[in-house]
Amino acid sequence: MSFRKKIVNLVMISAFFLVPTLAMAQIDPGCDPDDPLCPIDGGVSLLIAAGIGIGAKRVYDEKKKASVRQTEK
């Protein structure tokens, strides 16, 4: 094995073991989930927005298909 391959392997193995230590979970902010003032932030709001977008696109596509069917008759 060449010296260059050994260095590359060493760097990759080091990164493999060091990345999980850098990606540690955040500390709990202390918000009670039963509290109505607890904010829904981050991923949940993005998922809600994506769901609304997908639903709107499906409704638009169905209306477009219906209008095409109407004009064909």
Contacts in CASP RR format, 6 or more apart in sequence:
PFRMAT RR
TARGET T0000
AUTHOR 0000-0000-0000
METHOD contacts of the structure
MODEL  1
MSFRKKIVNLVMISAFFLVPTLAMAQIDPGCDPDDPLCPIDGGVSLLIAA
GIGIGAKRVYDEKKKASVRQTEK
31 38 0 8 1.000
31 39 0 8 1.000
32 38 0 8 1.000
END
